[in-house]
C-alpha cells in the first residue's frame, strides 16, 4: 500500500528537494584543510585565518555571479579552473605571491572526498522517514561536478532520486531553470513540490519563483522556518 502523501500548510506534496551544503552536509574542517594544504605548499596560514578568508573570497566571487550563467560551467577551465582562481584570490589577501598550482589541485581533490564533509546528524533519519512516507526526494544546489559522487560517498545518495547541480544545468539558483530541472527528473509539477534550503534568496525566493513551495532552514533557530531536518519532518507530518 502506498503511504498517504505528506502535507505542508494543508496542501499535498509529492516531492521534496534540498539544497546541499548547509542543509544536508557541511565542512566542519574547512579552515583546517585549507591551512594544512597551503602550509604544505609554502603559504603558512592558521585554520582560523584560512576559514575567514574562504568566507570573504566566496562573498567577493558571489557578487560577480549572474544566476543565468553558472560560475563553473562558464569558466574556460571548468570547475577546477574556477577553484584555482578562487585560491589565487585568497592568496592575494595573504600577500604571499604566486602559490603552486598543485595546491589548488590538492584542495580540489581533498574536497572530493567524504572525509572533508560531514552529514548533519539528523539528515539520514529525516531522509529515510520522508522517503518512507512516499515522497520523491532530490537535491537542487549550486555545486560543481563533484556533487553526485560526494552524496554517494556520504551515504545519503540512496534516498535521492534526482540531483540537479548548477554546473550541469548551466544556471544557478535562484534561476527557475535549475529547480525545473529537478522537478522534471522527479516527475512532479512545481505545485506538488517543496524546496528546503539555508539561503533565503537562492533557496526560498528561487523556489517560490519557480512555482514551488519553500521552507527556510535556519540552523541557528532565528527565523520562521525550521532549525533542522527533524523539525522539517514534524512539520510535513508524514503518515
C-alpha positions as CSV (number, residue, x, y, z in Angstrom):
1,X,0.0,0.0,0.0
2,X,1.3,3.4,-0.9
3,X,1.6,5.7,2.2
4,X,-0.6,8.8,2.2
5,X,1.1,11.9,0.9
6,X,2.7,14.4,3.3
7,X,1.3,17.9,3.6
8,X,2.6,21.4,4.2
9,X,0.2,24.2,5.1
10,X,-2.6,21.8,4.3
11,X,-1.5,21.1,0.7
12,X,-0.4,17.7,-0.5
13,X,3.2,17.1,-1.5
14,X,4.7,14.5,-3.9
15,X,8.3,15.6,-3.7
16,X,10.9,17.5,-1.5
17,X,14.1,18.9,-2.9
18,X,17.0,20.0,-0.7
19,X,20.0,22.3,-1.0
20,X,23.3,20.5,-0.4
21,X,25.9,22.4,1.7
22,X,24.5,23.9,4.9
23,X,21.3,21.8,4.5
24,X,22.3,18.1,4.2
25,X,26.0,18.3,5.0
26,X,28.8,20.8,5.9
27,X,32.6,21.1,6.1
28,X,33.5,21.4,9.8
29,X,37.2,21.2,8.9
30,X,37.2,23.7,6.1
31,X,39.7,26.1,7.6
32,X,41.9,23.3,8.9
33,X,42.1,21.7,5.5
34,X,43.0,24.9,3.7
35,X,45.6,25.6,6.4
36,X,47.1,22.1,6.0
37,X,47.3,22.3,2.2
38,X,48.6,25.9,2.0
39,X,51.2,25.5,4.7
40,X,52.5,22.4,3.0
41,X,52.8,24.4,-0.2
42,X,54.8,27.2,1.4
43,X,51.9,29.5,2.5
44,X,51.6,29.3,6.3
45,X,48.2,30.3,7.5
46,X,46.2,29.4,10.6
47,X,42.9,27.5,10.3
48,X,41.0,30.4,11.7
49,X,42.6,32.9,9.2
50,X,42.0,30.4,6.3
51,X,38.3,30.0,7.2
52,X,37.8,33.7,7.4
53,X,39.4,34.2,4.0
54,X,37.5,31.4,2.4
55,X,34.3,33.1,3.5
56,X,35.5,36.5,2.4
57,X,36.5,35.4,-1.1
58,X,33.3,33.4,-1.5
59,X,31.3,36.6,-0.9
60,X,33.5,38.5,-3.3
61,X,33.1,35.9,-6.1
62,X,29.4,35.5,-5.3
63,X,28.8,39.2,-6.0
64,X,30.1,38.8,-9.6
65,X,27.9,35.8,-10.5
66,X,24.9,36.1,-12.7
67,X,22.4,33.3,-12.0
68,X,21.8,32.8,-15.7
69,X,25.4,31.7,-16.1
70,X,26.8,29.0,-13.7
71,X,30.2,30.0,-12.5
72,X,31.8,26.6,-13.0
73,X,30.3,25.9,-16.4
74,X,31.2,29.4,-17.6
75,X,34.9,29.2,-16.7
76,X,37.1,28.2,-19.6
77,X,38.8,25.6,-17.5
78,X,35.6,24.4,-15.8
79,X,35.3,23.8,-12.0
80,X,39.0,23.2,-11.5
81,X,39.8,26.4,-13.1
82,X,37.3,28.3,-11.1
83,X,38.6,26.9,-7.8
84,X,42.1,27.7,-8.9
85,X,41.1,31.3,-9.4
86,X,39.4,31.2,-6.0
87,X,42.6,30.1,-4.3
88,X,44.7,32.7,-6.2
89,X,42.4,35.4,-4.9
90,X,42.6,34.1,-1.4
91,X,46.4,34.1,-1.5
92,X,46.3,37.7,-2.8
93,X,44.7,38.6,0.5
94,X,47.6,36.9,2.3
95,X,50.1,38.9,0.1
96,X,52.1,35.7,-0.4
97,X,52.8,36.0,-4.2
98,X,52.1,33.1,-6.5
99,X,51.0,29.8,-5.0
100,X,51.9,26.4,-6.5
101,X,49.1,25.2,-8.9
102,X,49.5,21.8,-7.1
103,X,47.9,23.5,-4.0
104,X,44.7,24.1,-5.9
105,X,44.7,20.6,-7.3
106,X,45.2,19.1,-3.9
107,X,42.4,21.2,-2.4
108,X,40.1,20.1,-5.3
109,X,40.8,16.5,-4.6
110,X,40.5,16.8,-0.8
111,X,37.0,18.3,-1.1
112,X,36.1,15.5,-3.5
113,X,36.4,13.0,-0.6
114,X,33.8,12.2,2.0
115,X,36.3,13.0,4.8
116,X,36.2,16.7,4.1
117,X,32.5,16.8,4.7
118,X,30.1,15.7,7.5
119,X,26.4,14.9,7.1
120,X,24.2,16.7,9.7
121,X,23.3,14.2,12.3
122,X,19.5,14.3,11.8
123,X,19.7,14.2,8.0
124,X,19.8,10.4,7.3
125,X,16.8,9.7,9.6
126,X,14.9,12.6,8.1
127,X,15.5,11.4,4.5
128,X,14.5,7.9,5.4
129,X,11.3,9.0,7.0
130,X,10.3,11.3,4.2
131,X,11.1,8.6,1.6
132,X,9.1,6.0,3.5
133,X,6.2,8.4,3.5
134,X,6.1,8.1,-0.3
135,X,7.8,11.4,-1.1
136,X,10.3,11.6,-4.0
137,X,13.5,13.3,-2.8
138,X,16.1,15.3,-4.7
139,X,18.8,17.8,-4.4
140,X,18.9,21.2,-6.2
141,X,22.2,23.0,-5.5
142,X,24.7,25.5,-6.8
143,X,27.6,23.0,-7.0
144,X,30.2,21.6,-9.4
145,X,30.6,18.2,-11.0
146,X,31.7,16.5,-7.8
147,X,28.3,16.7,-6.0
148,X,26.7,13.4,-7.1
149,X,29.8,11.5,-6.1
150,X,30.0,13.2,-2.8
151,X,26.4,12.5,-2.0
152,X,27.0,8.8,-2.7
153,X,30.3,8.8,-0.7
154,X,28.5,10.4,2.3
155,X,25.9,7.6,2.2
156,X,22.8,9.8,1.5
157,X,22.6,9.4,-2.2
158,X,20.5,6.3,-1.9
159,X,17.5,8.4,-0.8
160,X,17.8,10.9,-3.7
161,X,16.0,10.1,-6.9
162,X,17.4,13.3,-8.6
163,X,20.4,15.5,-8.3
164,X,20.4,18.8,-10.1
165,X,23.5,20.9,-9.8
166,X,24.3,24.2,-11.4
167,X,27.4,23.2,-13.4
168,X,25.4,20.5,-15.2
169,X,22.3,22.7,-15.7
170,X,24.2,25.8,-16.7
171,X,22.4,28.2,-14.4
172,X,22.5,28.9,-10.6
173,X,19.8,29.3,-8.0
174,X,17.7,31.4,-7.8
175,X,17.2,30.9,-11.5
176,X,14.0,28.9,-12.1
177,X,15.6,26.6,-14.6
178,X,17.6,24.7,-12.1
179,X,14.5,24.0,-10.0
180,X,12.6,22.9,-13.0
181,X,15.4,20.5,-14.0
182,X,15.0,18.8,-10.6
183,X,11.2,18.7,-10.9
184,X,11.4,17.1,-14.4
185,X,13.8,14.4,-13.1
186,X,11.4,13.7,-10.2
187,X,8.3,13.7,-12.5
188,X,6.3,16.2,-10.5
189,X,4.8,19.7,-11.1
190,X,6.1,22.7,-9.2
191,X,3.0,23.0,-7.1
192,X,3.5,19.4,-5.9
193,X,7.0,20.0,-4.6
194,X,8.7,21.7,-1.6
195,X,12.3,23.0,-1.6
196,X,14.3,23.3,1.6
197,X,17.5,25.3,1.9
198,X,19.5,27.6,4.2
199,X,19.7,30.7,1.9
200,X,16.7,32.9,1.6
201,X,17.4,34.4,-1.9
202,X,18.7,31.3,-3.6
203,X,16.5,28.7,-1.9
204,X,13.3,30.3,-0.7
205,X,12.8,33.0,-3.2
206,X,14.2,31.0,-6.0
207,X,12.0,28.0,-5.4
208,X,8.9,30.2,-4.9
209,X,9.7,32.0,-8.2
210,X,9.8,28.6,-9.9
211,X,6.3,27.8,-8.6
212,X,7.3,25.6,-5.7
213,X,6.7,25.9,-2.0
214,X,9.7,26.6,0.2
215,X,10.9,26.3,3.7
216,X,13.9,28.2,5.1
217,X,16.3,26.1,7.1
218,X,18.0,28.3,9.8
219,X,20.2,26.1,12.0
220,X,20.6,29.0,14.4
221,X,16.8,28.9,15.0
222,X,16.3,32.6,14.5
223,X,13.9,32.5,11.5
224,X,10.4,31.4,10.9
225,X,11.4,28.3,9.1
226,X,12.8,25.1,10.7
227,X,16.0,24.8,12.7
228,X,16.9,21.3,11.5
229,X,15.6,18.5,9.3
230,X,13.9,16.7,12.2
231,X,11.7,19.7,12.7
232,X,11.0,19.6,8.9
233,X,9.7,16.1,9.2
234,X,7.4,17.0,12.0
235,X,6.1,19.9,10.1
236,X,5.4,17.8,7.0
237,X,3.7,15.3,9.2
238,X,4.4,12.2,7.1
239,X,2.0,9.3,7.7
